[in-house]
Amino acid sequence: MTVVIESRLPLPLLRRGKVREVYEVDAGHLLLVASDRVSAFDIVMREPIPRKGAVLTQISAFWFERLAALLPSHFVTARTREIVTRVPALAGLEAQIAGRAMLVRRTEPLPFECIVRGYLSGSAWQEYSARGTLAGEPLPAGLVESDRLDPPLFSPATKAESGHDMNVSFATVAQALGADRAGELRDASFAVYDAGRDDAGSRGIIIADTKFEFGTTDDGRLLLIDEVLTPDSSRFWPADRYQPGRSQPSFDKQPLRDYLAGIRAAGGWDGERPPPCLPDEVVDATSRRYLEAYRLLTGRDLEIDA
């Protein structure tokens, strides 16, 4: 499979993010292309991670199809041949998009990330350990890192173009979007998380937390958009190694983060641009971790079906 650092397609480019390019297909459709770029500590690395873009796209496609009866989404297809048939301008460019491109319905994205936390980790643990709260709301006393939250918590956040997102309260979402829409987002987020948690749990994976994005159609219908239950949008832990009271191993870019954290601790990098060069073994280990996440979640090895 071709490694793609940056796609360049004969379509209007709407946005180039840390990982994805978003192209306009027509008035009603977009093409999302996941590159092999990887970011850590909010900085994009120089070296790509082979097959990462295909893993993210194909895991999302797996979940969009699996959850279709539960919640409508913007997903149309991630099959290269179908995409080229619908978008003839891409003929001859299959190597750039194979496995990593997704044709979707166009929506108006809502300005919040809808995070569901089933376990106390990441920024939620940092806030709790400092103040006993999450987004300013008190949590029970005595929790430890990676404790299970029962029931899970709906923990929305603002979308940041750069830097870190900021956790906000449900009341903030309700004030911005109205109580009915905020409640709809919360209910949809819990429904998708519960379904994904149960499915992944049967395969030995804990979904500690995950973020969803939603958009609305012209007639106001709510659709699940962007990516869903991927290693980049979720924290996946191996159930057989779970132990509360510490951080957990995860199926994502942990080898990359561990390497960078070691360099920072040794004073070899200040966390700012430019990033350090990544050794081949770190790139390979990170690629294998993404492929393992795909295999465990879907029950099969990654094969790109044109």
C-alpha positions as CSV (number, residue, x, y, z in Angstrom):
1,M,0.0,0.0,0.0
2,T,1.2,3.5,-0.9
3,V,2.3,5.7,2.1
4,V,0.5,9.0,1.8
5,I,1.7,12.0,3.7
6,E,-0.5,14.4,2.0
7,S,-3.2,13.7,-0.7
8,R,-3.5,16.0,-3.7
9,L,-6.7,15.3,-5.6
10,P,-8.4,17.2,-8.5
11,L,-11.3,18.3,-6.2
12,P,-11.8,21.5,-4.2
13,L,-9.9,21.2,-1.0
14,L,-12.0,22.5,1.9
15,R,-9.7,21.7,4.8
16,R,-6.4,20.1,5.6
17,G,-6.2,18.9,9.2
18,K,-3.6,17.2,11.3
19,V,-4.5,13.8,9.7
20,R,-7.3,14.3,7.1
21,E,-8.0,16.2,4.0
22,V,-11.6,17.1,3.3
23,Y,-12.6,17.6,-0.4
24,E,-15.8,18.8,-1.9
25,V,-17.4,16.3,-4.3
26,D,-20.7,18.1,-5.0
27,A,-23.3,20.1,-3.1
28,G,-24.3,17.1,-1.1
29,H,-21.2,15.1,-0.6
30,L,-17.6,15.3,0.7
31,L,-14.6,13.0,0.4
32,L,-12.5,12.4,3.6
33,V,-9.0,11.2,3.0
34,A,-7.0,10.0,6.0
35,S,-3.3,10.4,5.5
36,D,-0.5,8.5,7.2
37,R,0.5,11.6,9.2
38,V,0.6,11.2,12.9
39,S,0.5,13.8,15.7
40,A,1.5,13.6,19.3
41,F,1.4,16.4,21.9
42,D,-0.5,18.4,19.3
43,I,2.5,18.4,16.9
44,V,2.5,16.5,13.5
45,M,5.6,14.3,13.2
46,R,7.8,14.3,10.1
47,E,7.6,10.6,9.6
48,P,4.3,8.9,8.5
49,I,3.0,5.7,10.0
50,P,2.4,3.2,7.2
51,R,-1.3,2.0,6.9
52,K,-2.5,4.3,9.7
53,G,-4.8,6.2,7.4
54,A,-6.4,3.0,6.1
55,V,-6.8,1.6,9.6
56,L,-8.7,4.8,10.7
57,T,-10.9,4.8,7.7
58,Q,-11.7,1.2,7.6
59,I,-12.4,1.0,11.4
60,S,-14.8,3.9,11.0
61,A,-16.5,2.2,8.0
62,F,-16.8,-1.0,10.1
63,W,-18.6,0.9,12.9
64,F,-20.7,3.1,10.6
65,E,-22.1,-0.1,8.9
66,R,-22.4,-2.0,12.2
67,L,-24.3,0.9,13.9
68,A,-26.5,1.9,11.0
69,A,-29.7,0.5,12.5
70,L,-29.0,2.3,15.8
71,L,-28.1,5.8,14.5
72,P,-28.0,7.3,11.0
73,S,-24.6,8.7,9.9
74,H,-23.0,10.6,7.0
75,F,-21.3,7.4,5.7
76,V,-21.9,6.4,2.1
77,T,-18.9,4.1,1.1
78,A,-15.2,3.5,1.8
79,R,-14.8,1.2,-1.2
80,T,-12.4,2.6,-3.7
81,R,-14.1,1.3,-6.8
82,E,-17.5,2.7,-5.7
83,I,-15.9,6.0,-4.9
84,V,-14.3,6.3,-8.3
85,T,-17.5,5.3,-10.0
86,R,-19.3,8.1,-8.1
87,V,-16.4,10.6,-8.6
88,P,-14.9,10.0,-12.1
89,A,-12.3,12.7,-11.6
90,L,-10.5,10.3,-9.3
91,A,-9.9,7.7,-12.0
92,G,-6.2,6.8,-12.2
93,L,-5.6,8.1,-8.6
94,E,-6.6,4.9,-6.8
95,A,-3.2,4.6,-5.2
96,Q,-3.7,7.8,-3.3
97,I,-7.2,6.9,-2.0
98,A,-7.2,3.1,-1.7
99,G,-8.5,2.2,1.7
100,R,-8.1,5.6,3.2
101,A,-10.9,7.6,1.4
102,M,-14.5,7.8,2.6
103,L,-17.4,9.3,0.7
104,V,-19.9,11.0,3.0
105,R,-23.0,13.1,3.0
106,R,-22.4,16.7,3.7
107,T,-23.7,18.1,7.0
108,E,-23.4,21.2,9.2
109,P,-21.1,20.1,12.0
110,L,-22.1,20.9,15.5
111,P,-19.5,22.9,17.5
112,F,-18.9,20.3,20.3
113,E,-17.1,17.0,20.6
114,C,-19.3,14.6,22.4
115,I,-17.1,12.6,24.7
116,V,-18.3,9.6,26.7
117,R,-16.1,8.5,29.6
118,G,-16.5,5.0,30.9
119,Y,-13.2,5.2,32.9
120,L,-11.3,8.0,34.6
121,S,-8.3,8.7,32.5
122,G,-6.5,11.4,30.4
123,S,-7.6,15.0,31.0
124,A,-10.5,13.9,33.1
125,W,-8.1,12.2,35.6
126,Q,-5.9,15.2,35.6
127,E,-8.7,17.6,36.5
128,Y,-10.2,15.1,39.1
129,S,-6.8,14.5,40.8
130,A,-6.3,18.3,41.1
131,R,-9.9,19.4,42.0
132,G,-12.2,16.4,42.4
133,T,-14.2,17.6,39.4
134,L,-14.8,17.1,35.7
135,A,-15.6,20.2,33.7
136,G,-16.2,21.9,37.0
137,E,-18.8,19.3,38.2
138,P,-17.9,17.3,41.3
139,L,-17.3,13.6,41.1
140,P,-17.4,11.0,43.9
141,A,-14.4,11.2,46.3
142,G,-11.8,8.5,46.5
143,L,-11.5,7.6,42.8
144,V,-8.2,6.4,41.4
145,E,-6.7,6.7,37.9
146,S,-8.4,4.4,35.4
147,D,-11.4,3.7,37.8
148,R,-14.5,2.6,36.0
149,L,-17.3,5.2,35.9
150,D,-20.7,3.6,36.4
151,P,-22.7,4.9,34.8
152,P,-20.5,6.5,32.1
153,L,-20.3,10.3,31.9
154,F,-21.2,12.5,29.0
155,S,-18.3,15.0,28.9
156,P,-18.6,17.4,26.0
157,A,-15.7,19.6,24.9
158,T,-15.2,22.6,22.6
159,K,-13.5,22.0,19.3
160,A,-10.1,23.6,19.1
161,E,-8.5,24.4,15.7
162,S,-5.1,24.2,17.4
163,G,-4.0,23.2,20.8
164,H,-6.2,21.3,23.3
165,D,-9.9,21.0,23.4
166,M,-11.6,22.3,26.6
167,N,-14.0,20.2,28.7
168,V,-17.3,22.0,29.2
169,S,-20.5,21.2,31.1
170,F,-23.7,19.8,29.6
171,A,-25.3,23.2,30.6
172,T,-22.9,24.9,28.3
173,V,-24.0,22.7,25.3
174,A,-27.6,23.3,26.2
175,Q,-27.1,27.0,26.3
176,A,-25.5,27.0,22.9
177,L,-27.7,24.5,21.1
178,G,-30.9,24.4,23.1
179,A,-31.9,21.8,25.7
180,D,-33.6,19.5,23.2
181,R,-30.6,19.3,20.8
182,A,-28.2,18.9,23.7
183,G,-30.3,16.1,25.1
184,E,-30.4,14.4,21.7
185,L,-26.6,14.6,21.5
186,R,-26.2,13.1,24.9
187,D,-28.6,10.2,24.2
188,A,-27.0,9.4,20.9
189,S,-23.6,9.5,22.4
190,F,-24.5,7.1,25.1
191,A,-26.3,4.8,22.7
192,V,-23.2,4.5,20.4
193,Y,-20.8,4.1,23.2
194,D,-22.9,1.4,24.9
195,A,-23.1,-0.6,21.6
196,G,-19.4,-0.1,20.9
197,R,-18.4,-1.0,24.4
198,D,-20.4,-4.2,24.4
199,D,-19.1,-5.3,21.0
200,A,-15.5,-4.5,21.8
201,G,-15.8,-6.0,25.2
202,S,-16.7,-9.4,23.7
203,R,-13.3,-9.1,21.8
204,G,-11.3,-8.4,25.0
205,I,-11.1,-4.6,24.5
206,I,-12.1,-1.9,27.0
207,I,-13.3,1.3,25.4
208,A,-12.2,3.6,28.2
209,D,-13.5,6.8,26.6
210,T,-14.3,8.0,23.1
211,K,-15.3,11.2,21.3
212,F,-18.1,11.5,18.7
213,E,-18.9,14.3,16.3
214,F,-22.4,15.1,14.9
215,G,-23.8,17.2,12.1
216,T,-27.2,18.2,11.0
217,T,-28.8,17.9,7.5
218,D,-30.7,20.7,5.8
219,D,-33.9,19.4,7.4
220,G,-32.4,19.3,10.9
221,R,-31.7,15.6,11.2
222,L,-28.8,14.6,13.4
223,L,-26.1,12.4,11.8
224,L,-23.0,10.8,13.3
225,I,-20.0,12.1,11.4
226,D,-16.2,12.2,11.1
227,E,-14.7,9.1,12.6
228,V,-16.1,6.7,15.1
229,L,-14.5,4.4,17.7
230,T,-11.0,4.5,16.2
231,P,-7.7,4.4,18.0
232,D,-7.3,8.2,17.4
233,S,-10.8,9.1,18.8
234,S,-10.9,6.5,21.6
235,R,-8.8,5.0,24.4
236,F,-8.7,1.2,23.8
237,W,-7.3,-0.9,26.6
238,P,-6.6,-4.7,26.7
239,A,-9.1,-6.1,29.2
240,D,-6.8,-8.8,30.4
241,R,-4.2,-6.2,31.6
242,Y,-6.6,-3.7,33.2
243,Q,-5.6,-2.6,36.6
244,P,-7.1,0.5,38.2
245,G,-4.8,2.9,40.1
246,R,-2.4,3.5,37.1
247,S,-2.3,4.3,33.5
248,Q,-3.1,1.5,31.1
249,P,-1.5,0.1,28.0
250,S,-3.5,1.1,24.9
251,F,-4.0,0.1,21.2
252,D,-3.0,3.3,19.6
253,K,0.1,5.4,19.1
254,Q,1.4,4.6,22.6
255,P,4.9,3.5,21.3
256,L,5.2,7.0,19.7
257,R,4.1,8.8,22.9
258,D,6.4,6.7,25.1
259,Y,9.4,7.5,22.9
260,L,8.6,11.2,22.8
261,A,8.0,11.2,26.6
262,G,11.4,9.6,27.2
263,I,13.1,12.2,25.0
264,R,11.3,15.1,26.8
265,A,12.2,13.6,30.2
266,A,15.8,13.5,29.2
267,G,15.8,17.1,28.0
268,G,16.2,16.2,24.4
269,W,13.0,17.9,23.2
270,D,11.0,20.7,24.6
271,G,7.6,19.6,23.2
272,E,7.6,22.4,20.6
273,R,8.2,22.4,16.8
274,P,10.1,21.0,15.2
275,P,9.6,17.5,16.4
276,P,12.5,15.0,16.8
277,C,13.1,12.4,14.1
278,L,11.4,9.0,14.8
279,P,13.6,5.8,14.6
280,D,12.3,3.1,12.3
281,E,11.5,0.8,15.2
282,V,9.2,3.4,16.7
283,V,7.4,3.9,13.3
284,D,7.1,0.1,12.8
285,A,5.9,-0.5,16.4
286,T,3.2,2.2,16.0
287,S,2.1,0.8,12.7
288,R,1.8,-2.6,14.2
289,R,-0.2,-1.3,17.1
290,Y,-2.8,0.3,14.7
291,L,-3.1,-2.9,12.7
292,E,-3.6,-4.9,15.9
293,A,-6.4,-2.6,16.9
294,Y,-8.1,-3.2,13.6
295,R,-7.7,-6.9,13.8
296,L,-9.0,-7.1,17.4
297,L,-12.0,-4.9,16.7
298,T,-13.1,-6.4,13.4
299,G,-11.9,-9.9,13.8
300,R,-9.9,-9.9,10.6
301,D,-6.7,-8.6,9.2
302,L,-6.7,-5.3,7.2
303,E,-7.2,-6.0,3.5
304,I,-8.0,-3.2,1.2
305,D,-11.0,-4.0,-0.9
306,A,-11.0,-1.8,-4.0
